[in-house]
Amino acid sequence: MRILFTGGGTGGHIFPIIAVARQFKKIYTDNSNENKLEMFFLGSGGLSEKVLGKEGITVKTILAGKLRRYFSFKTLFDLIKIPFGFFKSLFYLYIWMPDVIFSKGGYDSFPVVLVGWLYNIPILIHESDTVPGLANRLSSKLSKRIGVSFNSAEKYFPQKKTALIGNPIRSEVVEKCILNNQEEKQRIKGDYKIISQKPVILVLGGSQGAEKINHLILLTLPQLLEKYEIIHQCGENNYEYVKARSTQSENYHLFSFLDEEQMSNVYSISDFIISRAGAGSICEIAICGKPSILIPLPKSGGDHQRQNAMIYSQSGSGVVLEELNLTPNLLLNEISKILNNDELYRQMSNNAKNFSRPEAVEKIVKELIELIKV
């Protein structure tokens, strides 16, 4: 079996691909068929080049132009890239000739999907967000099946070939949350030098960090540390800045970036999470059953982070705070309101678990296998 993955180079595209790839490897290893499985990736560089090769995926990159729905001089240069991406996709797909294509969207994916359609290769696209990007809207016309993470996204696609599946997440990232082993959690707390009995708040700004969230945490850090332990992932480019301006305390644990094992660890020992509202982050928070405050990125494409957060908050799993209106006092009050109310905390935790769809990756792999059989 030959599987081709495609998508943008951010964590929101790459991490679900890793989850699907690992599930395929698990199936084929369990059936002693691992030598029959070949996996490829064609798309943008960035994170894909760093991590996908470690998963046994052959990675090749293409030039791709972003089709903006607003005027920008950058679009003129991007239009030049489109033919190069198209013809390079023609070459690689002819050489590999995969049995099926799994696309996570992003403008880098459309040339690959288009060429796959021309070669009559079955295609499944997946949309993580409540509002799909332009690439997935175009790709949906060429695909056999469409999976979405939020039911509000279904209206953008043809009903007959669209299904609510959920977002495929790496089980390894949340495995310690799922197991809920208290002895293991105490060991992890010791490893991370969390020695108090205070609630642990995990602050995430995405893989690149979020300057606005970092600034807000710095402003509120003295008050937060009076009541809580703080684990703060600030982004590699922001680390020195935040470190130089943060309160020095044994209850403050600063990280530039959290790798897969570290993320699994901090998810398991945290009691509460403050995060951006990317679909991947929301789904990981949900499956861990952690009450949360979501601070959407104001200028996300199609305002999708805000839409993601609003849909999630309607389930009673988290609170949405708009960045433009967010003050230190408002943040502190919302945290206290949840962590000081045991009944509200338990209700939010249960709602989060009910919102999650841990079976998403298995469903996607099953759909891809079915497409090959057709």
C-alpha positions as CSV (number, residue, x, y, z in Angstrom):
1,M,0.0,0.0,0.0
2,R,1.3,3.4,-0.9
3,I,-0.1,6.5,0.9
4,L,0.6,10.1,0.0
5,F,0.2,12.8,2.6
6,T,0.0,16.5,1.8
7,G,-0.6,19.7,3.7
8,G,1.0,22.9,5.0
9,G,4.1,23.0,7.1
10,T,2.5,24.0,10.5
11,G,1.8,21.7,13.4
12,G,-1.9,21.9,12.7
13,H,-1.3,20.1,9.4
14,I,1.7,17.9,10.3
15,F,0.6,16.5,13.7
16,P,-2.6,14.9,12.4
17,I,-0.6,13.4,9.5
18,I,1.7,11.8,12.0
19,A,-1.3,10.4,13.9
20,V,-2.6,8.8,10.8
21,A,0.8,7.5,9.7
22,R,1.3,5.9,13.1
23,Q,-2.0,4.2,13.0
24,F,-1.2,2.7,9.5
25,K,2.1,1.5,10.9
26,K,0.4,-0.1,13.8
27,I,-2.0,-2.0,11.6
28,Y,0.6,-3.2,9.3
29,T,3.1,-4.1,12.0
30,D,0.3,-6.0,13.9
31,N,-0.4,-7.9,10.7
32,S,3.3,-8.5,10.0
33,N,2.8,-6.5,6.7
34,E,5.1,-3.6,7.5
35,N,7.2,-4.1,4.4
36,K,4.2,-3.6,2.2
37,L,3.5,-0.1,3.6
38,E,5.1,2.9,1.8
39,M,4.3,6.5,2.9
40,F,5.2,9.8,1.2
41,F,4.7,13.5,1.9
42,L,4.5,16.2,-0.7
43,G,4.0,19.8,0.4
44,S,5.7,22.7,2.0
45,G,8.9,22.5,4.0
46,G,9.2,23.8,7.6
47,L,8.1,21.4,10.2
48,S,7.3,18.6,7.7
49,E,11.0,18.2,6.9
50,K,12.0,18.1,10.5
51,V,9.6,15.5,11.9
52,L,8.0,13.4,9.1
53,G,11.2,11.6,8.1
54,K,11.4,10.2,11.6
55,E,8.1,8.5,11.0
56,G,9.3,6.6,8.0
57,I,7.7,9.0,5.6
58,T,9.6,10.0,2.4
59,V,9.4,13.8,2.3
60,K,9.7,16.0,-0.8
61,T,8.8,19.7,-1.0
62,I,7.3,21.8,-3.7
63,L,6.8,25.5,-4.4
64,A,3.3,26.6,-3.9
65,G,1.6,30.0,-4.2
66,K,-0.9,31.2,-1.6
67,L,-4.3,32.3,-3.2
68,R,-5.3,35.2,-1.0
69,R,-8.8,36.5,-0.9
70,Y,-7.6,40.0,-0.5
71,F,-5.2,42.2,-2.4
72,S,-1.5,41.8,-1.7
73,F,1.6,42.3,-3.8
74,K,2.8,39.0,-2.4
75,T,0.1,37.3,-4.5
76,L,1.9,38.4,-7.7
77,F,5.0,36.5,-6.7
78,D,3.1,33.5,-5.4
79,L,1.3,33.2,-8.8
80,I,4.7,32.5,-10.3
81,K,5.2,29.6,-7.9
82,I,2.0,27.8,-8.8
83,P,3.1,26.3,-12.1
84,F,6.4,25.0,-10.5
85,G,4.4,23.3,-7.7
86,F,2.0,21.8,-10.2
87,F,4.7,20.3,-12.5
88,K,6.7,19.0,-9.6
89,S,3.6,17.3,-8.3
90,L,3.1,15.7,-11.7
91,F,6.6,14.3,-11.5
92,Y,6.5,12.9,-8.0
93,L,3.0,11.4,-8.2
94,Y,3.9,9.7,-11.5
95,I,7.0,8.2,-9.8
96,W,5.3,7.2,-6.6
97,M,1.8,6.5,-8.0
98,P,0.1,6.2,-4.5
99,D,-3.0,4.2,-3.9
100,V,-4.7,7.0,-1.9
101,I,-4.0,10.6,-0.9
102,F,-4.7,12.1,2.5
103,S,-4.8,15.9,2.5
104,K,-4.8,18.2,5.5
105,G,-5.3,21.4,3.6
106,G,-3.2,24.5,3.3
107,Y,-2.4,26.2,0.0
108,D,0.6,23.8,-0.5
109,S,-1.8,20.9,-0.7
110,F,-3.9,22.0,-3.7
111,P,-1.4,21.3,-6.5
112,V,-1.0,17.8,-5.1
113,V,-4.7,17.2,-4.9
114,L,-5.3,18.5,-8.4
115,V,-2.6,16.2,-9.8
116,G,-4.0,13.3,-7.8
117,W,-7.4,13.9,-9.3
118,L,-5.9,14.1,-12.8
119,Y,-4.2,10.7,-12.2
120,N,-7.6,9.3,-10.9
121,I,-6.1,8.6,-7.4
122,P,-8.8,8.6,-4.6
123,I,-8.5,11.5,-2.3
124,L,-9.7,12.1,1.3
125,I,-9.4,15.7,2.6
126,H,-9.7,16.6,6.3
127,E,-10.7,20.0,7.7
128,S,-9.7,20.6,11.3
129,D,-11.3,24.1,11.8
130,T,-14.9,25.3,11.9
131,V,-14.2,27.5,8.8
132,P,-12.4,25.8,6.0
133,G,-9.6,27.4,4.1
134,L,-9.7,28.1,0.4
135,A,-7.5,25.2,-0.5
136,N,-9.8,22.7,1.2
137,R,-12.9,24.3,-0.4
138,L,-11.3,23.9,-3.8
139,S,-10.0,20.4,-3.0
140,S,-13.4,19.2,-1.8
141,K,-14.6,19.3,-5.4
142,L,-11.9,16.8,-6.4
143,S,-12.0,14.5,-3.4
144,K,-13.9,11.3,-2.8
145,R,-14.4,11.8,0.9
146,I,-14.2,14.7,3.4
147,G,-13.7,14.5,7.1
148,V,-14.4,17.4,9.5
149,S,-13.7,18.1,13.2
150,F,-16.6,20.4,13.9
151,N,-20.2,19.9,12.7
152,S,-20.4,23.5,11.8
153,A,-17.9,22.9,9.0
154,E,-20.1,20.4,7.2
155,K,-22.2,23.1,5.6
156,Y,-19.2,24.2,3.5
157,F,-18.9,20.8,1.7
158,P,-21.1,18.4,-0.3
159,Q,-23.3,16.6,2.2
160,K,-23.1,13.2,0.5
161,K,-19.3,12.8,0.9
162,T,-18.8,14.7,4.2
163,A,-18.7,13.1,7.7
164,L,-18.1,14.4,11.2
165,I,-15.0,12.5,12.2
166,G,-13.1,14.6,14.7
167,N,-9.5,15.7,14.6
168,P,-6.8,13.0,14.4
169,I,-4.4,13.5,17.3
170,R,-1.3,11.7,18.3
171,S,-2.3,9.3,21.1
172,E,1.2,9.4,22.5
173,V,0.7,13.1,23.3
174,V,-2.3,12.5,25.6
175,E,-1.7,8.9,26.7
176,K,-0.7,9.9,30.2
177,C,-4.0,11.9,30.6
178,I,-6.0,9.0,29.3
179,L,-4.4,6.5,31.7
180,N,-4.9,8.9,34.6
181,N,-2.2,7.1,36.7
182,Q,-1.8,9.1,39.9
183,E,1.5,7.4,40.8
184,E,2.9,8.3,37.4
185,K,1.7,11.9,37.7
186,Q,3.5,12.3,41.0
187,R,6.7,11.0,39.4
188,I,6.4,13.4,36.6
189,K,5.8,16.3,39.0
190,G,9.0,15.4,40.7
191,D,10.8,15.4,37.3
192,Y,9.5,18.9,36.6
193,K,10.3,20.1,40.1
194,I,6.7,20.8,41.0
195,I,6.9,20.3,44.7
196,S,3.9,22.4,46.0
197,Q,0.3,21.3,46.3
198,K,-0.9,24.2,44.3
199,P,-3.0,23.7,41.2
200,V,-0.9,23.6,38.0
201,I,-1.7,25.9,35.1
202,L,-0.3,25.1,31.7
203,V,0.1,28.1,29.3
204,L,0.4,27.3,25.6
205,G,0.8,29.7,22.7
206,G,1.1,27.2,19.9
207,S,4.4,25.8,18.5
208,Q,5.7,29.3,17.8
209,G,4.5,30.9,21.0
210,A,2.1,33.9,21.3
211,E,3.6,37.3,22.2
212,K,0.3,38.7,23.5
213,I,-0.3,35.7,25.8
214,N,3.3,35.9,27.0
215,H,2.9,39.5,27.8
216,L,-0.3,38.9,29.7
217,I,1.3,36.1,31.8
218,L,4.3,38.4,32.6
219,L,1.8,41.1,33.8
220,T,-0.1,38.6,36.0
221,L,2.7,36.3,37.1
222,P,3.2,37.7,40.6
223,Q,-0.5,37.2,41.4
224,L,-0.6,33.8,39.7
225,L,2.3,32.4,41.6
226,E,0.6,33.2,44.9
227,K,-2.0,30.5,44.2
228,Y,-0.7,28.3,41.4
229,E,2.3,26.5,39.8
230,I,2.8,27.8,36.2
231,I,4.2,25.8,33.3
232,H,4.7,28.3,30.4
233,Q,5.6,27.4,26.8
234,C,6.5,30.7,25.3
235,G,8.0,29.9,21.9
236,E,11.6,29.6,20.9
237,N,11.9,33.2,19.6
238,N,10.4,34.6,22.8
239,Y,12.3,32.6,25.4
240,E,15.1,35.0,26.2
241,Y,12.7,38.0,26.4
242,V,10.3,36.2,28.7
243,K,13.0,34.7,30.8
244,A,14.6,38.1,31.4
245,R,11.4,39.7,32.5
246,S,9.7,36.9,34.4
247,T,9.5,36.6,38.2
248,Q,12.1,34.1,39.4
249,S,10.3,31.5,41.4
250,E,10.5,27.7,42.0
251,N,6.8,27.7,41.0
252,Y,7.4,29.1,37.5
253,H,8.5,26.6,34.9
254,L,9.4,28.2,31.6
255,F,9.9,26.3,28.3
256,S,10.7,27.6,24.8
257,F,9.2,24.5,23.2
258,L,7.6,21.3,24.4
259,D,8.4,18.2,22.4
260,E,6.0,15.2,22.2
261,E,7.1,13.5,25.4
262,Q,7.2,16.8,27.4
263,M,3.7,17.8,26.1
264,S,2.4,14.4,27.2
265,N,3.9,15.0,30.6
266,V,2.6,18.5,31.2
267,Y,-0.9,17.7,29.9
268,S,-1.1,14.9,32.5
269,I,0.0,17.0,35.5
270,S,-1.8,20.2,34.6
271,D,-5.1,21.1,36.2
272,F,-6.0,24.0,33.9
273,I,-4.9,25.2,30.5
274,I,-4.7,28.6,28.9
275,S,-4.2,28.3,25.1
276,R,-4.7,29.6,21.6
277,A,-7.7,28.1,19.8
278,G,-6.2,26.0,17.0
279,A,-8.3,22.9,16.3
280,G,-5.4,20.6,17.3
281,S,-4.9,22.2,20.7
282,I,-8.6,22.2,21.4
283,C,-8.9,18.5,20.6
284,E,-5.9,17.6,22.8
285,I,-7.3,19.7,25.7
286,A,-10.7,18.0,25.3
287,I,-9.5,14.5,25.3
288,C,-7.4,15.2,28.4
289,G,-10.6,16.6,30.1
290,K,-8.9,19.9,31.2
291,P,-11.0,23.0,31.9
292,S,-9.5,25.8,29.8
293,I,-9.4,29.4,28.8
294,L,-9.1,29.9,25.1
295,I,-7.6,33.1,23.6
296,P,-8.2,33.0,19.9
297,L,-5.6,34.5,17.5
298,P,-7.4,37.6,16.2
299,K,-6.2,37.5,12.7
300,S,-6.4,33.8,11.9
301,G,-7.6,33.0,8.4
302,G,-11.4,33.2,8.1
303,D,-11.4,34.1,11.9
304,H,-11.3,30.3,12.3
305,Q,-9.7,30.3,15.8
306,R,-12.5,32.5,17.2
307,Q,-15.1,30.2,15.6
308,N,-13.3,27.1,16.9
309,A,-13.3,28.6,20.4
310,M,-16.9,29.7,20.3
311,I,-18.1,26.3,19.2
312,Y,-16.0,24.6,21.9
313,S,-17.2,27.0,24.7
314,Q,-20.9,26.2,23.8
315,S,-20.3,22.7,25.0
316,G,-19.4,24.1,28.4
317,S,-15.9,22.9,28.2
318,G,-14.0,26.1,28.2
319,V,-14.2,29.9,28.4
320,V,-13.3,32.2,25.5
321,L,-11.5,35.5,26.2
322,E,-11.0,37.9,23.3
323,E,-7.5,39.2,23.1
324,L,-8.5,42.7,22.2
325,N,-10.6,43.1,25.4
326,L,-8.4,41.0,27.7
327,T,-7.0,42.6,30.8
328,P,-4.9,41.1,33.6
329,N,-7.8,41.4,36.1
330,L,-10.2,39.6,33.8
331,L,-7.8,36.7,33.3
332,L,-7.2,36.3,37.0
333,N,-10.9,36.5,37.8
334,E,-11.8,33.8,35.2
335,I,-9.1,31.5,36.5
336,S,-10.3,31.9,40.1
337,K,-13.9,31.5,39.1
338,I,-13.2,28.0,37.7
339,L,-10.5,26.7,40.0
340,N,-12.3,27.9,43.2
341,N,-15.6,26.1,42.2
342,D,-15.2,22.3,42.4
343,E,-18.6,21.6,40.9
344,L,-18.0,23.9,37.9
345,Y,-14.5,22.4,37.5
346,R,-15.9,18.9,37.4
347,Q,-18.6,19.8,35.0
348,M,-16.2,21.5,32.6
349,S,-13.9,18.5,32.7
350,N,-16.7,16.1,31.9
351,N,-18.0,18.3,29.1
352,A,-14.5,18.4,27.6
353,K,-14.2,14.6,27.6
354,N,-17.7,14.3,26.0
355,F,-16.7,16.8,23.3
356,S,-13.6,14.8,22.3
357,R,-13.5,12.2,19.6
358,P,-10.6,9.9,20.4
359,E,-11.7,7.5,17.6
360,A,-11.0,10.1,14.8
361,V,-7.7,8.6,13.7
362,E,-9.1,5.1,13.4
363,K,-12.0,6.4,11.4
364,I,-9.8,8.2,8.9
365,V,-7.5,5.2,8.4
366,K,-10.6,3.0,7.8
367,E,-11.9,5.5,5.3
368,L,-8.6,5.6,3.4
369,I,-8.4,1.8,3.3
370,E,-12.0,1.7,2.0
371,L,-11.2,4.2,-0.8
372,I,-8.4,1.9,-2.0
373,K,-10.8,-1.0,-2.3
374,V,-13.4,0.9,-4.3
